[in-house]
Amino acid sequence: MRDAIAAGVAPSANGQARCERKGIRGVSSGRTSTMFALVLLLVVSTGWGSALSLARFAVTAGVPPMGYVLWMSVAAAVLCLGLSRARGGWPKFSSAHIVYYVSSGCTRFVFAGFVMYTVLGHLPAGVVAIVIATAPLMTYLVRSALRRVRPDGKRGCGIVLGFVGVALLFVPRQALPDPSAIGWLALGFLTPLLYTVSNLAIERLRPPGEDSMALTSGMFVTAIVFSLPLAISIGQFHPIWETGIALREGAMFTHAVILAFCFFGLYELFRLSDATLGSQVTYLTAVSGVVFGIVLLGERPRLWVWAAVACIVAGMALVGRDSTPSPKQRDPSWRA
């Protein structure tokens, strides 16, 4: 049809119909991708929200933070390697892949995770969830500064609305349970900063044509390489063959299973959308952290909390608008 137009010949009715059908299929595919991205956003956020309670339980029960990171890396790597092999894939370790594993996964999991699990030993899980929920704001601002996203009123309002929701979650508490823990709160803000680095790396450095499960496997294998010497050097290695498998270790390995699927979902989410929508994981993690606090810890949130939930969900909806991936962003090698 393009040739006919270029030659000055009117396209046939059949040619027009074919183009219209292709256009409809393209729109339908884009909507399906966006809906799937939003479902992934909900699943990943729920998983991470529940995992915060597991992490706090294990760390306060005696598992050192870097030892926690190490054993979760081992368990998640074994699970993901098995699933990757079953899917017919296997992680690659070229220089480009290693850069991706370190800058995306290890930054988010090993380094940010170490900070987060350390802080969880001194602050309630709900407070930590609220702190890490500032990552979307940081991500959007950095992407805007780098001119990787055009300023958009609706998405900007969505980010602000989500941040208002996070603030509303904090208002009922007024202050930390222990005022002397203000230093731990300040340290905790390193976590969303590292999450921002990870969000941008996942979007920018992903090797083209790679399966997400293979990438997840490679990330956890790389995390073992980093976390093992760190755990030994700072005296936080946790020898489970000496301590035995107790309830705290059960919580740790349950967290590992959740984490493996969450990172797989996160990589898919960034493949289908962009770093701004993907960073909304942290907003919904704060919400699910509140919900799991009710279910697991018997907390009774005030009306302010439900107002915050409404703001965060509305913010996600605004940021999610017009985030359908372009053809260049789509990865045809992905297998469900």
Rosetta silent file (secondary structure, phi, psi, omega in degrees, C-alpha in Angstrom):
SEQUENCE: MRDAIAAGVAPSANGQARCERKGIRGVSSGRTSTMFALVLLLVVSTGWGSALSLARFAVTAGVPPMGYVLWMSVAAAVLCLGLSRARGGWPKFSSAHIVYYVSSGCTRFVFAGFVMYTVLGHLPAGVVAIVIATAPLMTYLVRSALRRVRPDGKRGCGIVLGFVGVALLFVPRQALPDPSAIGWLALGFLTPLLYTVSNLAIERLRPPGEDSMALTSGMFVTAIVFSLPLAISIGQFHPIWETGIALREGAMFTHAVILAFCFFGLYELFRLSDATLGSQVTYLTAVSGVVFGIVLLGERPRLWVWAAVACIVAGMALVGRDSTPSPKQRDPSWRA
SCORE:     score description
SCORE:     0.000 S_00000001
   1 L     0.000  -39.076  177.882    0.000    0.000    0.000 S_00000001
   2 H   -60.336  -38.070  179.461    2.878    2.381    0.772 S_00000001
   3 H   -63.658  -40.361 -179.962    4.234    1.742   -2.740 S_00000001
   4 H   -63.585  -42.212  179.714    0.871    2.626   -4.261 S_00000001
   5 H   -65.512  -42.048 -179.379    0.693    5.869   -2.322 S_00000001
   6 H   -63.139  -32.442 -178.356    4.299    6.719   -3.236 S_00000001
   7 L   -84.633   -2.103  179.115    3.485    6.137   -6.911 S_00000001
   8 L    85.276   14.695 -178.458    0.461    8.431   -6.732 S_00000001
   9 L  -101.572  136.339  179.662   -2.033    5.575   -7.070 S_00000001
  10 L   -66.654  134.678  178.580   -5.059    5.402   -4.773 S_00000001
  11 L   -66.585  149.005  179.732   -4.897    2.371   -2.484 S_00000001
  12 L   -73.214  163.795  177.342   -7.416   -0.385   -3.060 S_00000001
  13 H   -62.009  -38.779  179.275  -10.300   -1.077   -0.690 S_00000001
  14 H   -63.952  -40.038  179.177   -8.647   -4.369    0.291 S_00000001
  15 H   -65.151  -40.480  177.235   -5.428   -2.546    1.130 S_00000001
  16 H   -63.430  -41.105 -179.859   -7.269   -0.045    3.252 S_00000001
  17 H   -63.287  -40.705  179.300   -9.079   -2.835    5.077 S_00000001
  18 H   -63.184  -43.286  179.593   -5.811   -4.637    5.796 S_00000001
  19 H   -63.802  -39.959  178.882   -4.281   -1.484    7.237 S_00000001
  20 H   -63.567  -41.454  179.427   -7.354   -0.855    9.374 S_00000001
  21 H   -63.751  -40.732  178.125   -7.234   -4.423   10.719 S_00000001
  22 H   -63.005  -40.121  178.693   -3.541   -4.034   11.549 S_00000001
  23 H   -63.561  -41.610  178.462   -4.272   -0.762   13.327 S_00000001
  24 H   -64.259  -43.206  178.864   -7.023   -2.363   15.406 S_00000001
  25 H   -63.101  -38.127  179.480   -4.765   -5.288   16.310 S_00000001
  26 H   -64.536  -42.307  178.336   -2.000   -2.850   17.311 S_00000001
  27 H   -64.771  -43.124 -179.941   -4.318   -0.888   19.582 S_00000001
  28 H   -62.628  -41.918  179.353   -5.691   -4.091   21.104 S_00000001
  29 H   -63.869  -40.319  179.186   -2.181   -5.431   21.711 S_00000001
  30 H   -63.564  -41.720  179.050   -1.144   -2.167   23.342 S_00000001
  31 H   -65.418  -39.882  178.603   -4.137   -2.214   25.676 S_00000001
  32 H   -63.078  -42.388  178.941   -3.466   -5.842   26.607 S_00000001
  33 H   -62.645  -41.909  179.888    0.176   -5.044   27.396 S_00000001
  34 H   -65.289  -42.775  178.927   -0.849   -2.106   29.566 S_00000001
  35 H   -63.428  -41.691  179.214   -3.419   -4.196   31.452 S_00000001
  36 H   -64.598  -38.079  177.676   -0.884   -6.990   32.003 S_00000001
  37 H   -62.528  -40.474  179.274    1.642   -4.419   33.275 S_00000001
  38 H   -67.713  -36.847  176.196   -0.907   -3.128   35.802 S_00000001
  39 H   -64.308  -43.924  176.824   -1.660   -6.695   36.976 S_00000001
  40 H   -60.059  -40.915  178.924    2.070   -7.307   37.423 S_00000001
  41 H   -57.103  -44.571 -179.529    2.308   -4.055   39.355 S_00000001
  42 H   -66.632  -44.653 -177.441   -0.356   -5.259   41.791 S_00000001
  43 H   -65.580  -48.216 -179.057    1.140   -8.757   42.218 S_00000001
  44 H   -62.167  -42.412 -179.179    4.726   -7.572   42.721 S_00000001
  45 H   -64.340  -41.954  178.906    3.639   -4.871   45.174 S_00000001
  46 H   -63.195  -42.488  178.852    1.577   -7.322   47.219 S_00000001
  47 H   -61.476  -46.781 -179.259    4.484   -9.767   47.365 S_00000001
  48 H   -68.619  -33.765  177.841    6.967   -7.144   48.519 S_00000001
  49 H   -63.959  -41.722  178.220    4.507   -5.739   51.037 S_00000001
  50 H   -69.755  -32.770 -177.418    4.054   -9.129   52.689 S_00000001
  51 H   -67.740  -26.191  178.528    7.795   -9.783   52.603 S_00000001
  52 H   -61.202  -39.838  178.376    8.506   -6.741   54.786 S_00000001
  53 H   -65.673  -40.811  178.375    6.747   -8.435   57.699 S_00000001
  54 H   -63.142  -43.097 -178.662    8.717  -11.638   57.114 S_00000001
  55 H   -63.979  -44.843 -179.857   11.996   -9.709   56.982 S_00000001
  56 H   -62.305  -41.271  179.214   11.301   -7.808   60.185 S_00000001
  57 H   -61.177  -47.611 -176.805   10.396  -11.023   61.987 S_00000001
  58 H   -66.877  -43.100 -177.405   13.570  -12.829   60.875 S_00000001
  59 H   -67.472  -43.850  179.506   15.943   -9.910   61.515 S_00000001
  60 H   -70.927  -17.661  177.337   14.543   -9.141   64.970 S_00000001
  61 L   -86.766   -3.845  173.492   14.715  -12.867   65.740 S_00000001
  62 L   123.402   -3.247  177.375   18.476  -12.874   65.196 S_00000001
  63 L   -80.730  120.691 -179.481   19.283  -13.276   61.482 S_00000001
  64 L   -66.396  147.736 -173.794   21.907  -10.601   60.591 S_00000001
  65 H   -54.737  -48.945 -178.356   20.942   -8.351   57.648 S_00000001
  66 H   -72.105  -32.054  172.739   23.715   -9.351   55.217 S_00000001
  67 H   -62.921  -36.467  176.267   23.342  -13.007   56.192 S_00000001
  68 H   -62.847  -46.077  178.329   19.662  -12.600   55.365 S_00000001
  69 H   -59.647  -44.527 -177.267   20.557  -11.164   51.956 S_00000001
  70 H   -61.276  -52.333 -175.343   22.991  -14.020   51.278 S_00000001
  71 H   -69.800  -30.566  172.708   20.648  -16.911   52.064 S_00000001
  72 H   -66.575  -37.579  177.190   17.788  -15.318   50.184 S_00000001
  73 H   -61.993  -44.153 -179.021   20.129  -14.961   47.190 S_00000001
  74 H   -63.147  -50.945 -177.686   21.041  -18.641   47.376 S_00000001
  75 H   -63.477  -44.453 -179.493   17.459  -19.876   47.690 S_00000001
  76 H   -67.158  -36.371  178.968   16.119  -17.529   45.005 S_00000001
  77 H   -64.444  -44.504  178.944   18.991  -18.396   42.626 S_00000001
  78 H   -60.680  -45.352 -179.883   18.302  -22.133   42.924 S_00000001
  79 H   -63.645  -47.736 -176.240   14.587  -21.605   42.287 S_00000001
  80 H   -69.342  -36.112  177.102   15.072  -19.225   39.359 S_00000001
  81 H   -63.405  -40.510  177.303   17.777  -21.350   37.708 S_00000001
  82 H   -63.891  -44.648  179.509   15.442  -24.340   37.799 S_00000001
  83 H   -67.586  -37.992  178.987   12.559  -22.343   36.329 S_00000001
  84 H   -63.983  -41.915  178.590   14.835  -20.763   33.738 S_00000001
  85 H   -64.765  -39.850  179.297   16.082  -24.168   32.652 S_00000001
  86 H   -64.386  -29.081  178.192   12.515  -25.476   32.435 S_00000001
  87 L   -83.708   -2.086  179.253   11.682  -22.559   30.133 S_00000001
  88 L    85.905   14.247  179.780   14.620  -23.489   27.905 S_00000001
  89 L  -116.192  174.793  179.132   16.762  -20.538   28.923 S_00000001
  90 L  -159.985  139.015 -177.804   19.932  -19.979   30.927 S_00000001
  91 L   -65.537  144.878  176.811   21.541  -16.812   32.277 S_00000001
  92 L  -105.113  153.949 -176.537   24.388  -15.267   30.319 S_00000001
  93 L  -131.080   45.636  171.231   27.403  -13.614   31.892 S_00000001
  94 L   -72.019  171.308 -179.626   28.831  -11.340   29.230 S_00000001
  95 H   -60.904  -39.062  179.323   30.168   -7.976   30.335 S_00000001
  96 H   -64.668  -39.325  179.834   26.885   -6.305   29.338 S_00000001
  97 H   -67.950  -42.369 -179.158   24.876   -8.848   31.333 S_00000001
  98 H   -64.476  -41.086  176.300   27.058   -8.499   34.427 S_00000001
  99 H   -58.747  -41.730  179.662   26.749   -4.701   34.298 S_00000001
 100 H   -65.378  -45.483 -179.407   22.982   -5.139   34.128 S_00000001
 101 H   -60.235  -42.635 -177.197   22.886   -7.627   37.022 S_00000001
 102 H   -71.896  -48.389 -173.646   24.981   -5.381   39.251 S_00000001
 103 H   -73.681  -27.506  179.909   23.391   -2.036   38.390 S_00000001
 104 H   -97.884  -65.985 -174.316   19.797   -3.281   38.475 S_00000001
 105 H   -73.315  -49.648 -176.794   19.455   -6.298   40.730 S_00000001
 106 H   -66.890  -36.427  176.618   22.433   -6.067   43.072 S_00000001
 107 H   -61.111  -43.856 -177.034   21.896   -2.356   43.635 S_00000001
 108 H   -77.530  -38.055 -171.628   18.269   -2.982   44.549 S_00000001
 109 H   -94.225  -53.745 -175.143   18.666   -6.295   46.360 S_00000001
 110 H   -73.041  -56.703 -173.164   22.129   -6.513   47.934 S_00000001
 111 H   -77.669  -52.789  177.408   22.897   -2.896   48.789 S_00000001
 112 H   -64.564  -36.393  178.528   19.408   -1.418   49.219 S_00000001
 113 H   -64.371  -41.109  178.179   18.303   -4.671   50.846 S_00000001
 114 H   -60.619  -44.723  177.912   21.146   -4.552   53.358 S_00000001
 115 H   -62.568  -45.631 -175.953   20.191   -1.001   54.334 S_00000001
 116 H   -64.719  -44.470 -178.475   16.506   -1.895   54.545 S_00000001
 117 H   -70.290  -30.109  175.200   16.981   -5.049   56.649 S_00000001
 118 H   -65.878  -46.247 -179.602   19.354   -3.185   58.960 S_00000001
 119 H   -66.203  -34.729  179.576   16.801   -0.416   59.467 S_00000001
 120 H   -61.560  -22.162  176.702   14.005   -2.980   59.961 S_00000001
 121 L   -74.414   -9.660 -175.544   15.808   -4.100   63.097 S_00000001
 122 L  -127.448  -14.064 -178.836   15.211   -0.646   64.609 S_00000001
 123 L  -128.298  152.616  175.827   12.028    0.691   62.990 S_00000001
 124 L   -61.887  150.862 -179.481    8.519   -0.722   62.452 S_00000001
 125 H   -61.081  -34.995  179.253    7.910   -2.331   59.061 S_00000001
 126 H   -62.887  -39.773  178.192    5.173    0.211   58.301 S_00000001
 127 H   -65.231  -42.173  179.202    7.568    3.130   58.725 S_00000001
 128 H   -64.676  -40.288  177.993   10.127    1.459   56.458 S_00000001
 129 H   -60.745  -39.487  178.796    7.446    0.800   53.828 S_00000001
 130 H   -66.257  -39.583  179.637    6.531    4.494   53.889 S_00000001
 131 H   -62.129  -49.061 -176.804   10.192    5.500   53.481 S_00000001
 132 H   -70.473  -16.275  178.471   10.780    3.309   50.417 S_00000001
 133 L   -72.393   -4.192  174.757    7.534    4.598   48.898 S_00000001
 134 L   -81.814   -5.329 -178.322    9.352    7.846   48.081 S_00000001
 135 H   -60.287  -40.485  179.598   11.246    6.057   45.279 S_00000001
 136 H   -59.852  -39.214  178.021    8.683    6.866   42.524 S_00000001
 137 H   -61.854  -45.050  178.625    9.030   10.584   43.192 S_00000001
 138 H   -62.444  -42.095 -178.499   12.828   10.303   42.984 S_00000001
 139 H   -63.072  -47.063 -178.844   12.595    8.224   39.799 S_00000001
 140 H   -62.906  -42.820 -179.083   10.262   10.634   38.043 S_00000001
 141 H   -65.101  -41.301  179.383   12.358   13.663   39.006 S_00000001
 142 H   -66.642  -42.715  179.330   15.610   12.031   37.845 S_00000001
 143 H   -63.829  -37.788  177.451   14.052   10.899   34.550 S_00000001
 144 H   -65.728  -42.875  179.605   12.715   14.414   33.990 S_00000001
 145 H   -63.640  -35.077  179.334   16.146   15.919   34.739 S_00000001
 146 L   -84.086    0.724 -179.292   17.763   13.498   32.285 S_00000001
 147 L    60.732   31.235  176.639   15.085   14.375   29.704 S_00000001
 148 L   -90.578   -6.783  175.432   14.099   10.718   29.462 S_00000001
 149 L  -142.791  135.685  178.566   10.462   11.642   30.001 S_00000001
 150 L   -77.141  134.554  178.423    8.607   14.675   28.717 S_00000001
 151 L   -52.523  129.316 -175.153    6.974   16.710   31.505 S_00000001
 152 L  -134.447  125.096 -175.781    3.380   15.570   31.702 S_00000001
 153 H   -61.846  -44.007 -176.786    0.737   17.175   33.874 S_00000001
 154 H   -67.322  -45.108 -179.461   -1.272   14.011   34.527 S_00000001
 155 H   -69.059  -37.534  176.320    1.697   11.828   35.403 S_00000001
 156 H   -62.077  -42.118  176.834    3.201   14.593   37.497 S_00000001
 157 H   -64.140  -36.371  178.349   -0.078   14.950   39.391 S_00000001
 158 H   -63.569  -42.154  177.224   -0.137   11.198   39.864 S_00000001
 159 H   -62.752  -45.525 -179.652    3.317   11.226   41.438 S_00000001
 160 H   -64.100  -42.243  179.783    2.353   14.121   43.717 S_00000001
 161 H   -63.315  -40.205  176.231   -0.934   12.457   44.664 S_00000001
 162 H   -63.764  -39.098  178.371    0.880    9.254   45.514 S_00000001
 163 H   -66.232  -36.223  174.990    3.338   11.183   47.653 S_00000001
 164 H   -62.176  -39.961  177.108    0.409   12.848   49.451 S_00000001
 165 H   -61.117  -41.332  177.211   -0.920    9.367   50.145 S_00000001
 166 H   -62.859  -40.965  178.667    2.403    8.362   51.664 S_00000001
 167 H   -62.731  -39.371  179.010    2.314   11.495   53.827 S_00000001
 168 H   -64.796  -31.525  176.238   -1.192   10.610   54.997 S_00000001
 169 H   -66.211  -29.531 -176.547    0.078    7.197   56.063 S_00000001
 170 H   -85.646  -26.250 -173.438    2.647    8.922   58.249 S_00000001
 171 H   -57.071  -46.717 -176.712    0.379   11.552   59.842 S_00000001
 172 H   -59.881  -24.732 -176.628   -1.405    9.290   62.398 S_00000001
 173 H   -80.581  -26.481  177.988    1.935    8.224   63.877 S_00000001
 174 L    65.090  -45.932 -178.186    3.063   11.834   64.432 S_00000001
 175 L  -155.699  169.417  178.068    6.545   10.657   65.444 S_00000001
 176 L   -68.128  149.635  176.053    8.697    7.564   65.640 S_00000001
 177 L   -57.032  -34.121  177.774    7.918    5.081   68.428 S_00000001
 178 L  -123.267  106.043 -177.250   11.471    5.682   69.634 S_00000001
 179 H   -56.409  -27.530 -180.000   12.681    9.263   69.087 S_00000001
 180 H   -71.095   -8.169 -178.507   16.302    8.123   69.323 S_00000001
 181 H   -87.600   11.495 -177.969   15.797    6.113   66.106 S_00000001
 182 H   -60.542  -32.338  177.198   15.804    9.253   63.951 S_00000001
 183 H   -65.142  -39.000  177.181   19.272    8.337   62.682 S_00000001
 184 H   -66.154  -35.340  177.208   17.987    4.971   61.468 S_00000001
 185 H   -63.559  -43.774  178.506   15.155    6.774   59.687 S_00000001
 186 H   -62.220  -42.154  177.593   17.659    9.015   57.899 S_00000001
 187 H   -61.918  -35.860 -178.165   19.718    5.956   56.893 S_00000001
 188 H   -59.393  -26.415 -178.845   16.576    4.319   55.569 S_00000001
 189 L   -71.869   -7.703  170.250   16.249    6.945   52.846 S_00000001
 190 H   -66.392  -27.937 -178.140   19.280    5.406   51.137 S_00000001
 191 H   -63.290  -53.812  178.184   16.954    2.567   50.136 S_00000001
 192 H   -64.070  -29.400  176.988   14.648    4.590   47.816 S_00000001
 193 H   -64.694  -43.670  176.962   17.691    6.391   46.417 S_00000001
 194 H   -68.917  -33.450  175.076   19.247    3.036   45.459 S_00000001
 195 H   -61.532  -37.145  178.692   15.869    1.891   44.139 S_00000001
 196 H   -63.148  -44.610  176.344   15.906    4.885   41.791 S_00000001
 197 H   -58.430  -44.518  179.748   19.295    3.830   40.409 S_00000001
 198 H   -64.012  -44.269  179.998   17.945    0.305   39.951 S_00000001
 199 H   -56.692  -45.761 -178.350   14.744    1.506   38.246 S_00000001
 200 H   -70.171  -35.581  179.261   16.692    3.491   35.669 S_00000001
 201 H   -67.875  -41.440  179.279   19.209    0.693   35.093 S_00000001
 202 H   -60.431  -40.979 -178.850   16.474   -1.894   34.500 S_00000001
 203 H   -71.840  -39.382 -169.503   14.893    0.386   31.912 S_00000001
 204 H   -91.913  -34.460 -167.793   18.114    1.498   30.184 S_00000001
 205 H  -106.360    1.559 -178.287   20.550   -1.423   30.384 S_00000001
 206 L   -58.772  125.346  177.100   18.402   -4.518   29.828 S_00000001
 207 L   -62.460  131.685 -176.564   20.108   -6.720   27.201 S_00000001
 208 L   -66.421  144.582  174.388   17.796   -6.945   24.176 S_00000001
 209 L    75.759   11.211 -176.898   16.013  -10.212   23.417 S_00000001
 210 L   -95.578  143.652  177.294   16.661  -11.779   26.829 S_00000001
 211 L   -74.390  138.609 -174.954   14.148  -13.806   28.793 S_00000001
 212 H   -65.400  -35.091 -179.850   13.187  -12.203   32.124 S_00000001
 213 H   -68.304  -37.247  176.608   13.569  -15.425   34.135 S_00000001
 214 H   -64.558  -40.687  177.753   17.105  -15.909   32.807 S_00000001
 215 H   -64.924  -40.124  178.385   17.938  -12.330   33.770 S_00000001
 216 H   -63.070  -42.160  177.813   16.454  -12.866   37.230 S_00000001
 217 H   -60.447  -47.032  179.962   18.561  -16.018   37.667 S_00000001
 218 H   -62.853  -35.563  178.986   21.725  -14.223   36.643 S_00000001
 219 H   -64.426  -43.416 -178.323   20.985  -11.374   39.025 S_00000001
 220 H   -71.166  -34.416  175.098   20.648  -13.702   42.025 S_00000001
 221 H   -63.115  -43.869  177.348   23.817  -15.618   41.107 S_00000001
 222 H   -63.824  -36.205  178.856   25.658  -12.283   40.932 S_00000001
 223 H   -62.748  -35.688  176.526   24.091  -11.300   44.268 S_00000001
 224 H   -62.672  -43.239 -178.947   25.672  -14.400   45.876 S_00000001
 225 H   -60.818  -35.442  179.856   29.078  -13.347   44.567 S_00000001
 226 H   -81.995  -44.948 -170.470   28.674   -9.930   46.205 S_00000001
 227 H   -76.614  -28.925 -178.836   26.863  -10.839   49.431 S_00000001
 228 H   -62.913  -54.956  178.566   29.024  -13.829   50.506 S_00000001
 229 H   -64.872  -32.494  178.205   32.317  -11.924   50.972 S_00000001
 230 H   -65.601  -44.257 -179.754   30.419   -8.957   52.428 S_00000001
 231 H   -62.256  -40.492 -179.611   28.652  -11.153   54.993 S_00000001
 232 H   -70.278  -44.168 -173.959   31.931  -12.777   56.036 S_00000001
 233 H   -67.925  -30.925 -178.732   33.954   -9.537   56.128 S_00000001
 234 L  -101.140    9.546  175.552   31.498   -7.641   58.348 S_00000001
 235 L    72.697   30.460 -179.496   30.795  -10.602   60.611 S_00000001
 236 L  -117.587   21.498  175.127   27.200  -11.174   59.488 S_00000001
 237 L   -70.531  137.643 -176.026   27.466  -14.654   58.000 S_00000001
 238 L  -115.652   96.442 -177.484   24.597  -16.831   59.258 S_00000001
 239 L   -76.402   96.480 -175.309   25.610  -20.546   59.424 S_00000001
 240 H   -68.695  -20.078  177.614   22.226  -22.254   59.217 S_00000001
 241 H   -72.644  -17.304  176.309   23.849  -25.692   59.692 S_00000001
 242 H   -96.499  -38.840 -177.633   24.786  -24.555   63.200 S_00000001
 243 H   -81.458  -22.946 -176.876   21.695  -22.540   64.108 S_00000001
 244 L    83.762  169.367  179.399   19.252  -25.020   62.578 S_00000001
 245 L   -97.654   99.932  179.050   16.106  -24.316   60.591 S_00000001
 246 L  -106.233 -169.933 -177.677   13.747  -22.502   62.939 S_00000001
 247 H   -62.518  -35.179 -179.598   10.748  -20.272   62.311 S_00000001
 248 H   -65.913  -38.770  176.976   12.998  -17.306   61.478 S_00000001
 249 H   -69.421  -35.261  175.752   14.776  -19.304   58.761 S_00000001
 250 H   -61.410  -41.804  176.450   11.393  -20.462   57.463 S_00000001
 251 H   -63.229  -38.987 -178.828   10.334  -16.829   57.149 S_00000001
 252 H   -64.065  -45.306 -178.040   13.619  -16.047   55.388 S_00000001
 253 H   -74.785  -29.898  172.237   13.240  -18.794   52.771 S_00000001
 254 H   -63.527  -41.789  176.011    9.561  -17.971   52.234 S_00000001
 255 H   -59.510  -38.367 -179.271   10.701  -14.426   51.551 S_00000001
 256 H   -62.321  -42.284  178.655   13.204  -15.817   49.033 S_00000001
 257 H   -63.183  -46.492  178.194   10.458  -17.550   47.042 S_00000001
 258 H   -59.425  -44.041 -176.946    8.355  -14.372   47.041 S_00000001
 259 H   -62.433  -41.585 -179.247   11.391  -12.323   46.069 S_00000001
 260 H   -58.268  -47.791 -179.296   12.274  -14.543   43.106 S_00000001
 261 H   -72.182  -30.322  178.226    8.865  -14.127   41.528 S_00000001
 262 H   -67.365  -41.766  178.999    8.745  -10.425   42.416 S_00000001
 263 H   -67.781  -38.044  175.455   12.012   -9.686   40.594 S_00000001
 264 H   -60.069  -47.187  178.491   10.817  -11.676   37.584 S_00000001
 265 H   -63.328  -36.648  179.419    7.601   -9.666   37.621 S_00000001
 266 H   -65.019  -43.869  178.399    9.536   -6.414   38.057 S_00000001
 267 H   -61.963  -40.527  177.261   11.719   -7.108   35.007 S_00000001
 268 H   -65.601  -38.229 -179.961    8.600   -7.889   32.980 S_00000001
 269 H   -62.270  -44.024  179.094    6.932   -4.746   34.261 S_00000001
 270 H   -69.818  -31.346  177.793    9.828   -2.558   33.106 S_00000001
 271 H   -67.665  -35.484 -176.365    9.923   -4.368   29.764 S_00000001
 272 H   -84.751  -22.189 -176.702    6.251   -3.655   29.206 S_00000001
 273 L  -132.177 -122.120  178.866    6.233   -0.054   30.426 S_00000001
 274 L  -151.248 -178.946 -173.317    8.877    2.335   31.787 S_00000001
 275 H   -67.563  -27.287 -178.667   10.689    3.270   34.978 S_00000001
 276 H   -71.427  -47.341  176.816    7.975    5.655   36.170 S_00000001
 277 H   -65.471  -42.305 -179.599    5.166    3.090   36.105 S_00000001
 278 H   -61.641  -34.120 -179.089    7.517    0.394   37.413 S_00000001
 279 L   -71.247  -11.570  176.224    8.546    2.548   40.328 S_00000001
 280 L   -65.856  -12.384  174.914    4.886    2.613   41.468 S_00000001
 281 H   -51.631  -39.958 -175.804    5.670   -0.792   42.988 S_00000001
 282 H   -70.836  -32.951  175.408    6.933    1.045   46.058 S_00000001
 283 H   -61.905  -49.691 -176.451    3.709    3.028   46.505 S_00000001
 284 H   -72.712  -24.248  173.397    1.587   -0.123   46.484 S_00000001
 285 H   -62.966  -38.478  176.427    4.117   -1.914   48.663 S_00000001
 286 H   -62.413  -41.599  179.282    3.368    0.672   51.327 S_00000001
 287 H   -64.456  -49.348 -178.476   -0.361   -0.032   50.941 S_00000001
 288 H   -66.519  -29.138  175.201    0.044   -3.808   51.081 S_00000001
 289 H   -62.546  -38.911  176.556    2.383   -3.387   54.052 S_00000001
 290 H   -65.223  -44.456 -178.364   -0.476   -1.685   55.918 S_00000001
 291 H   -63.023  -44.570  179.424   -2.906   -4.449   54.899 S_00000001
 292 H   -69.746  -25.072  172.352   -0.552   -7.216   56.007 S_00000001
 293 H   -64.080  -37.938  177.361   -0.026   -5.335   59.251 S_00000001
 294 H   -66.754  -46.221 -173.896   -3.760   -5.664   59.830 S_00000001
 295 H   -72.455  -44.629 -172.119   -3.853   -9.342   58.885 S_00000001
 296 H   -93.653  -30.331 -173.753   -0.627  -10.543   60.511 S_00000001
 297 H  -112.813   -1.649  178.072   -0.061   -8.107   63.349 S_00000001
 298 L    70.012   24.529  179.548   -3.599   -7.145   64.330 S_00000001
 299 L   -71.816  152.251  179.261   -3.063   -3.420   63.699 S_00000001
 300 L  -121.508   88.126 -176.971   -6.106   -1.124   63.582 S_00000001
 301 L   -67.237  150.087  178.135   -5.416    1.676   61.083 S_00000001
 302 L   -82.731  176.724  179.722   -7.275    4.966   61.365 S_00000001
 303 H   -60.444  -30.445  177.634   -9.380    6.636   58.711 S_00000001
 304 H   -55.751  -37.173 -177.310   -6.268    8.540   57.577 S_00000001
 305 H   -65.461  -42.775 -179.523   -4.786    5.282   56.332 S_00000001
 306 H   -69.040  -31.859  173.534   -7.745    4.514   54.085 S_00000001
 307 H   -63.335  -38.100  178.259   -7.614    8.076   52.733 S_00000001
 308 H   -65.559  -40.820  177.827   -3.959    7.400   51.906 S_00000001
 309 H   -58.828  -43.727  179.465   -4.879    4.180   50.110 S_00000001
 310 H   -61.267  -43.015  179.517   -7.357    6.124   47.951 S_00000001
 311 H   -63.829  -42.184 -176.974   -4.704    8.731   47.075 S_00000001
 312 H   -67.752  -43.433  178.858   -2.099    6.107   46.185 S_00000001
 313 H   -64.270  -41.624  177.428   -4.431    4.092   43.962 S_00000001
 314 H   -63.478  -39.771  177.260   -5.573    7.289   42.214 S_00000001
 315 H   -62.898  -40.343  177.679   -1.938    8.305   41.739 S_00000001
 316 H   -62.292  -40.865 -179.751   -1.118    4.947   40.206 S_00000001
 317 H   -63.005  -40.333  179.349   -4.020    5.338   37.791 S_00000001
 318 H   -68.040  -43.490 -179.844   -2.790    8.758   36.664 S_00000001
 319 H   -68.524  -30.915 -179.449    0.822    7.643   36.223 S_00000001
 320 H   -73.657  -15.838 -179.415   -0.338    4.521   34.396 S_00000001
 321 L   -67.576  141.210  176.236   -2.158    6.563   31.755 S_00000001
 322 L    58.732   31.316  178.536   -0.528    6.730   28.340 S_00000001
 323 L  -107.178   21.271  176.693    2.196    4.304   29.366 S_00000001
 324 L   -61.990  130.398 -175.891    1.540    1.830   26.562 S_00000001
 325 L   -67.736  145.765  175.228    4.963    0.634   25.359 S_00000001
 326 L   -76.105  161.815  178.962    6.206    1.689   21.988 S_00000001
 327 L   -55.377  -32.586 -179.820    7.087   -1.000   19.414 S_00000001
 328 L   -68.014  -28.986 -178.566   10.772   -0.413   20.185 S_00000001
 329 L   -78.840  -25.884 -174.891   10.139   -1.194   23.869 S_00000001
 330 L   -72.887  144.128 -177.518    8.347   -4.464   23.214 S_00000001
 331 L  -112.599  101.902 -175.316   10.437   -7.625   23.353 S_00000001
 332 L   -67.757  -11.797 -178.165    9.112  -10.224   20.855 S_00000001
 333 L   -84.806   -4.141 -176.895   11.242  -12.971   22.406 S_00000001
 334 L   -65.330  139.152  178.833    9.237  -12.910   25.666 S_00000001
 335 L  -122.188  131.666  179.898    7.560  -16.186   26.509 S_00000001
 336 L   -74.026    0.000    0.000    4.678  -16.407   28.955 S_00000001
